[in-house]
Amino acid sequence: MSLSVSPELLAKAERDEVDEAEFVETVRTSLPYAYRMVADLSARLAATADPFADNTTPPPSEADRGQLLRALASDAIRGSLERHFGVTLAFMNCHRVAVFRPGAEEGESYRKFTSVRSQLLNQSPEFRDC
C-alpha cells in the first residue's frame, strides 16, 4: 500500500469530496522521505536561477527508496506534489529526482535530463535491482 489513509479522508473520497490539501498531507505523513526530497529540492530551486535542482544521493534505506518509487510512479501523488510545490518533476534511476520550474518541459534542460541519452549515460550496476 502506498498511503496510510485516514478513515475520514477515505469517507470523503467515497462521497467524491476529496480535498487536495488533505491528500498532500496524507502523502507527507505516509511517504515522508519522498515528500521531504521534493520539498528540499523545491526550496533549492527557488533559491537559485538554475534551471533545475536534483538529487544524486541514493536513499539511506530500501524503505526510503520504496517511498520515492511509490510517490513518483503514481500520477495522482506526483501531480499533487507538483501542484503543491509549484514544480515539474523528472525522475531517473531509482533516486535521481529533479524539480524544474513549471513550463520547463519545453526547455533544453528538461529535454536533456529526460532524454534517452541521459538515461543511458546514468546507468550503473548498482541501479539494476533498485
C-alpha positions as CSV (number, residue, x, y, z in Angstrom):
1,M,0.0,0.0,0.0
2,S,1.3,3.4,-0.9
3,L,-0.5,5.6,1.6
4,S,-1.9,5.4,5.1
5,V,-5.3,7.0,4.5
6,S,-7.4,8.1,7.5
7,P,-11.0,6.8,7.7
8,E,-12.2,10.3,7.4
9,L,-10.4,11.0,4.2
10,L,-11.5,7.7,2.8
11,A,-15.1,8.6,3.6
12,K,-14.7,11.9,1.9
13,A,-13.3,10.2,-1.2
14,E,-16.3,7.8,-1.2
15,R,-18.5,10.9,-1.2
16,D,-16.4,12.5,-4.0
17,E,-15.3,15.3,-1.7
18,V,-11.5,15.0,-1.9
19,D,-9.5,18.0,-0.8
20,E,-6.1,18.0,-2.4
21,A,-4.5,19.7,0.6
22,E,-5.7,16.7,2.8
23,F,-4.3,14.3,0.1
24,V,-0.9,16.1,0.1
25,E,-0.9,15.9,3.9
26,T,-1.5,12.1,3.7
27,V,1.4,11.9,1.2
28,R,3.6,13.9,3.6
29,T,2.8,11.6,6.6
30,S,2.8,8.3,4.6
31,L,5.8,8.9,2.4
32,P,8.0,11.3,4.5
33,Y,11.2,10.6,2.7
34,A,9.7,11.2,-0.7
35,Y,7.9,14.3,0.4
36,R,11.0,15.8,2.1
37,M,13.0,15.1,-1.0
38,V,10.6,17.1,-3.2
39,A,10.3,19.8,-0.6
40,D,14.0,20.2,-0.2
41,L,14.7,20.2,-4.0
42,S,11.9,22.7,-4.5
43,A,13.4,25.1,-1.9
44,R,16.8,24.7,-3.5
45,L,15.3,25.5,-6.9
46,A,13.5,28.6,-5.6
47,A,16.8,29.9,-4.1
48,T,18.6,29.9,-7.4
49,A,18.4,30.9,-11.0
50,D,19.4,27.3,-12.0
51,P,17.1,25.6,-14.5
52,F,16.6,22.6,-12.1
53,A,17.6,21.1,-8.8
54,D,18.3,17.4,-8.5
55,N,19.3,14.7,-6.1
56,T,22.1,12.3,-6.8
57,T,22.5,10.7,-3.4
58,P,20.9,7.2,-3.0
59,P,18.3,6.9,-0.3
60,P,19.6,5.7,3.1
61,S,17.4,2.6,3.0
62,E,15.4,0.4,0.8
63,A,12.2,1.6,2.6
64,D,13.1,5.2,1.6
65,R,13.8,4.1,-2.0
66,G,10.4,2.4,-2.0
67,Q,8.7,5.7,-0.8
68,L,10.4,7.6,-3.7
69,L,9.4,5.0,-6.2
70,R,5.8,4.9,-5.0
71,A,5.4,8.6,-5.0
72,L,6.8,9.2,-8.4
73,A,5.1,6.2,-10.0
74,S,1.6,7.4,-9.0
75,D,0.2,10.0,-11.3
76,A,-2.1,11.3,-8.5
77,I,0.7,11.6,-6.0
78,R,3.2,13.0,-8.4
79,G,0.7,15.5,-9.8
80,S,-0.3,16.6,-6.3
81,L,3.3,17.2,-5.3
82,E,3.9,19.2,-8.4
83,R,0.9,21.4,-7.8
84,H,1.7,21.7,-4.1
85,F,5.3,22.8,-4.6
86,G,4.8,24.6,-7.9
87,V,7.3,22.5,-9.8
88,T,7.6,19.9,-12.6
89,L,9.2,16.6,-11.5
90,A,11.5,14.4,-13.5
91,F,12.8,11.0,-12.4
92,M,15.5,8.5,-13.3
93,N,17.5,5.7,-11.8
94,C,15.7,4.9,-8.6
95,H,16.7,8.1,-6.8
96,R,17.7,10.8,-9.2
97,V,14.8,13.2,-8.8
98,A,14.8,16.6,-10.3
99,V,12.5,19.6,-9.9
100,F,12.1,22.1,-12.7
101,R,10.1,25.3,-12.9
102,P,6.6,24.9,-14.4
103,G,6.7,25.1,-18.2
104,A,10.3,23.8,-18.3
105,E,9.1,20.8,-20.3
106,E,9.7,22.9,-23.4
107,G,13.2,23.9,-22.4
108,E,16.6,22.4,-23.3
109,S,17.5,21.4,-19.7
110,Y,14.3,19.4,-19.2
111,R,14.6,17.7,-22.6
112,K,18.2,16.8,-21.9
113,F,17.5,15.5,-18.4
114,T,14.6,13.3,-19.6
115,S,16.3,12.2,-22.8
116,V,17.1,8.6,-23.8
117,R,20.8,9.6,-24.0
118,S,20.8,10.8,-20.4
119,Q,19.0,7.7,-19.2
120,L,21.7,5.5,-20.9
121,L,24.6,7.6,-19.5
122,N,23.2,7.4,-16.0
123,Q,23.3,3.6,-15.8
124,S,25.5,1.7,-13.4
125,P,25.4,-1.8,-12.0
126,E,24.1,-0.7,-8.5
127,F,20.9,0.5,-10.1
128,R,20.0,-2.7,-11.8
129,D,17.8,-4.0,-9.0
130,C,16.5,-0.9,-7.4
